[in-house]
């Protein structure tokens, strides 16, 4: 995935039947938002890009690859 690719950050709360769109935009912006989510809630988030889906661990890995700092 490219850091400038348009993607969707989605959230599914524990016990919820459906997920919801949290944000849409460039991957770097969505990953930065994800890193600002408290650790206790990061498991609720995932990023979709085309048919691919990236969970919390993949998002943390992409953040390191893109040079995005946890703030």
Number of C-alpha atoms within 10 A of each C-alpha: 10 10 18 11 13 17 22 20 24 19 20 16 13 10 6 9 7 8 14 12 13 16 15 15 13 16 25 20 18 22 23 17 15 23 19 12 15 9 10 7 13 17 16 15 21 24 25 16 14 10 5 9 15 16 15 19 12 13 22 19 13 19 20 12 10 14 11 17 12 14 8
